[in-house]
Amino acid sequence: MGAGRATPVGRPGAQGRTVHVVLPGDIDDPATPSGGNVYDRRICRGLGEQGWSVREHPVPGAWPRPDPADRSALARLLAATPDDAVVLLDGLIASTVPDLLAPHARRLRLVVLVHMPLDDDAEAAALATAQVVVTTSEWTRRRLLARHPLPADRVRAAPPGVTAAPAVPGSAAGNRLLCVAAVTRHKGHDVLVDALSTLAGLPWTLVCAGTLAREPELVHRLRERLAGAQVADRVRLAGPLTGAALDAEYAAADLLVLPSRGETYGMVVTEALARGLPVLGTEVGGLPEALGHAPGGDRPGLLVPPDDPTALAGALARWLDDDTLRTRLRRAALARRETLTDWPVTTALLAAALEEVTG
């Protein structure tokens, strides 16, 4: 499959086996961080540590909407892959090109990693070429099985892990809000701004950490809405943050707010919970799965319907006004923190699927 990059083998354990990983070309672009890219990067690193020889093949293009040149590049990669090779394809790429996968389905051992189901005929045809399909949440696994004629034993879930982090101190007022997501309609920033615009009388600040480049017209409208509600000085659109800069925002926050219209999991939810930071999210897709429960059964946050600024404003007002609620949710978040699994668990689940297709 061309001259892919080989991840150094960390220790024996996969009997020298090789996996070719087909990835979006922007996987390491700091200007466009995403949960899917983080997942792919951690998996590639983890497989190397578990003894696999990992050959990465980033494919350029605006996936899942490739142009003819992008499709041609992928076709050449697949054609150059040696017979009987194990090939792990990011679903953002694989689910849109069943016609390119089908000719190689008998020759290669294809595994598709689905971050976000597309629910269309192309996806169904693409997944039918795979020996195993891996999803990043149990919710996504159930959805694929409900939408496509896939054998249940060929669809596995490997939910994201989370890296341990220090617990956040939190403030007495609890009024420092954080949203970590690309600023897009899908992530619900317009809903959040509409909700906060009705809460100008309450003390709060908001930091939005996420790229502003995907939907610039939306960003412009959000700035206008904030200015009209006279709360623009309380909201910082920080752009994409990673590493220490993002860690600092988590450490300074009291509540993560994720008002998405859809989520297959929501890795930022468990990133917040790894710090004992409560979450206010929407009851969509796999987000409730990521939020989970503390061992005693309490939710470490609040869930509201999607696309509902009134419900979101009500939940924010409750959080800001109710000391007892904040204490209870913080306690639940700290307890949920102790139940989270790390990335080696995720890697082991995915590696088991790869081991199976090697026979």
N, C-alpha and C positions, 0 to 999 in steps of 0.2 A: 504494500500500500504506500509506495513512495518512501521517502526518507523521513519517517516519523521520529520524534524525540523519544529516547528510551529513558524511563525513570529508573534510577539506580536501584538495584535489588538490595533491600535492607537486611533480610535474613532468609535462610532457607525455609521451605514450608509448602511451596507450590510446585515442587519438583521441576523448577526451571521453566514453567509454563509461560507462554507469552499471550498477552491480550492486546489487540489493536483497539484503541479507543477513539471514536470519531466525535469530535467536539465542535461547538460553535467557535468561529474564529475570534470572537471577542472575549474568550474565557478569562484572559488575564488583563483586560482593559480596565484600569482603575476608574475611568470615567463612566463606566456602565456596570457597576457591581450589581449582582443579582443573586438570589438564593440558589438558582440553578447552577450558576457558574461556581459558586462556593462549594456546592455539593459535588460537582464534577471534579473540581480541583482536589478536594479532600479525599475522594474515592481513588483518584489516580495515585495520590501520595500514599494512601493506606494500602492499596494493593501492592505497591512496590515494597512497603515495609513488611508485608506478609509473604514476600518471596516471589511475586509475579514480576515478569519482565513486561513493563507497561510501555507500549509504543503509542504516543499521542499523535493524532492527526487533526489539528484544527482546520476547519473548512471555512473559508471566507464566505460572506454573504449575509443578507438580511433575513435569516431564517426566522419564522417558517414561511417566508415569501421569497424564495430564491429566484434569481434571474437565470437565464439560460447558461451564462458563464459559470455560475455557482453550481448548477446541476452538472455541467460538464466536468468540473473539477472533482466533484464527488464520484461521478461515474468512473473517472480515471483512477481514483484511489481504490475503489472497489475492485476494478479489473486487475489492478496490480497486486492485490492481496493474495498471498500464497494459498493454495488449496488447503482446506481443513482448518484454517485459522479461526481462532475465537475473536469475534468482532463485537465490541460493545458500542452501540450507537446512541447518542443523546436523542431522545424522542423529538426534540425541537427540529431536528434534521430528518430523522428516519420517518416520522409519521406523515411527511408531506411528499415522499418520493417512493411509493410502493413499486412503481415501474422500474426504478433503478435497483431495488433490492431483489425483486422476484428472480431475475436471471442468475443470482448468486445464492439463492436460498438453499440449494442442494450442495453447493460447493463449499460454502462457508458456514461456520457455526455462529449464527446471528443472535445477538441478545439486544433488546431495545430497552432503554431506560426512560420511562415516561415520567416527566415532571408535571406536565399539565395536559390532561386529555383534550383532544380536539373534537371528539364526538362526530366525526364525519366518515364518509366512505373511504377516503384515502387512508385515514388512520387504521381503519379496520383491515384494509388490504395490506398495509405495511406490517401490522402486528401479526398477521397470518404468516408472514415469512420468517418470523422469529421462532427459535427453538424455546426460548424463555423470554418473558416480559417481566421487567422489574419496575415497580412503582415506588414513589417516594412517600406514600402514605397508605394506610389501610383504606381510607376513603376513596382514593384514586383506584385502588385495586377493585373495590366493589363497583365503582362506576364503570370501569372497563368491562368487567364481567357482565354487567347489566346491559351495556350498549353493544357489545361485540360478541360473536360466537367463539369465544376462546375457552379452551379447557381450563378449569379452575387450577389444576395442578401445574399449569405452565405460567401462571401469573403470581409473582411473589412481591411482597412489600419489604422495603428496606428504608424505614423512616430516617430522617437526618439525625445525626448525633449533635452534640453541643459541647463546646469547650468550657471547662470550669473557669469561673471568674469570681472575683471578690463580691461579696454581698454589698448592695448599695446602701448608703446610710439613710436616705430619705429625709425629707424636711418635715417640720411640724405642720406646715400649712398644706403640704401635698400638692402644691399648685404648679409644679414644673412638669409639663407634658412633653412627650417625645413621640414622634412618628418617624419610623425608619422604613422608607419605601420610595421607589421611583415616583415622582410627582406625575401621576396619570389619573385619568378618570377611573380606570379599573381599580386603582388602589383607594378611591373614595376621598381624595383630598377636597374635592368640592363639597362633599357632604360634611366633612370635618369643619371647613371654613364656615359653611352655613350654620352649623351648630354653635360654633364659638361666637359667631356674630350676634347671637341672641343672649350670650352670657357676658356681655361687656361689663356688667355690674359686679361680676365676681373676679377675684384676683387669680390670674393664671398667666403663664407664658408657654409658648410652644416653639420647639425646634423641630423642623422637618429636615431629616437627613436622607437625601436621595437625589438622583439626577434630575435636572430641570430641562434637559434637552429633548426629551421624547415628545412632549406635547406643549410646545412653547405658547400656543394660544391659550391653553388652559392655565398655564402659569400667569399669563397676563391678566386673565379674568379673575384669578384668585387674588392677585395683588389689588385689583380694582375693588373687589368685594371687601377685602380687609380694610382698605382705605375708607370706603364708604361707611363701614361700621365703626370706624375710628379705633381699630385695634391693630393696625399694621405694625405699630412699634412694639407689639408684644409677640409677634411671630417672626421667626428667623428661618428663611428658606436657605439652608446651609449648603445645598448641593450634595454631591456624593461624598460620603465620609467612610473611611476604612481605617483599620489598625488602631493606633493610639488615639486618633481624633474621635473615632466612633466610640471607643471604650470610654473616653472622657464624657461624652454625652450621655451614655448609659449611666455612668456613675453619678451624674448630676441630676438625673431624672427621678420623678416620683411615680410616674405612670406611663406605660407605653400605650399609645392609641393606634389601632390598626383598623380603619373603617372600610376595609376592602369590600368590593362587590363580589369577589370570588377569590378563593385561596384553595390550592390543593393541600397545603399544610400550613405554611407560615413560619419559616425558620426564625424570623425575628422574634416570634413569640417565645420560643424556647431559649433564644439568646437573652431575652429579658428575664425569663424565669431562672436562668442560670445565675442571675445576679440577685434573685429574690425580689424582682421588680414586678408588681402586679400589671395586668394587661386589661385594657378595654378594647374588645374586638367585636367583629360581626359574626353572627351565627351562620356561616357559609362554609361549604366544602369541608376541608380537613382542618379548618382553624380550631373548632372545638376539640378535635383530637390532639392538636399541638398544645392547647391550653391545659387539657387534662384535669385531673383532680389531685388534691393533696391526699396523703394516706387516710386521713379522717373523712374524706368525701367532699370537702369544701372545694369550690372552684377558686383558683388563685387570680380571679379577675371577674369581669362582667362581660356578658354577651348581649348584643342588641341586634335587631333585624338590619339587614343591609339597606342602603339607599334610603335611610330614614333619619333626616337631621333632627327631627323632634325627639325621637327615641335616644339618639346619641347625645343631644343636649341634656336630656333628663338624666342620663347615666353620669355624664360629666358633672352636673350640678350635685347629684348625690355624692359622688366622690369628693368634691370640693367642700361640701357642707357637713359631712357626717364623719366625725373623728372615729367613731366606733367602727364604721364600715371600713375606713382606711386601715385601721389596726387589724381587723379581721382578715382583710385581703392580703395585707403584708405578711401576716403570720402564715396564711395558706401558701403564698408564693415562696416563702422560705422553706416550707415543708415540701412543696412540689420540687423545689431545687434539688432536694436530696434524692429524688427518684429518677432524674433525667439520665439517659445513657449517653456515652461518649461516641466519638467517631469510629473507633475500632469495632464497636458492635455493629454499626452500619456496614462497615467494610466487610466484616465477616459474613453478614447476610448476603451481600452482593457476591462475594467470592464463592459462596456455596452454590449460587446459581451458575456461575462460570464453571465451577468444578463439574457440575452436572452435565453441562453441554460438552465438556471435553471427553465424557464417557469413562 
